[in-house]
Amino acid sequence: MRNILLMGYIIISVFLYTLNFELFQTGRDIDLGFGIFTTFPVIIVMAIGLIFCLFFFLIDKNKQMKNDALIDNLKNEITIHKKDLEIATLKMNSMVIESPIVVAQEIN
């Protein structure tokens, strides 16, 4: 999913850059509130897109790590249950092998 998003971002950026070549080549005055800077619009568009992609990648990585932890936890539970089942079958087999207990009868 991450690679698809990154490729889509690159394709859209290149497409917009080729269609609006003159717009991206001319410097623009941008007022950020604390000063006016002259920069190329392509830099701002790329920076906003990269921030969005990085945010998405971090969320996706977090989900992947949670899923991996859940899978590891479930694998541990399965091994514990398998061991418990093996112990229970060994106990059942040992009970069958032991001789039955005969209860003494009362003498009248």
Summary of the structure (lengths in Angstrom):
residues: 108
radius of gyration: 34.3
end to end distance: 84.9
largest distance: 117.5
contacts: 197
relative contact order: 0.07
helix: 74%
strand: 7%
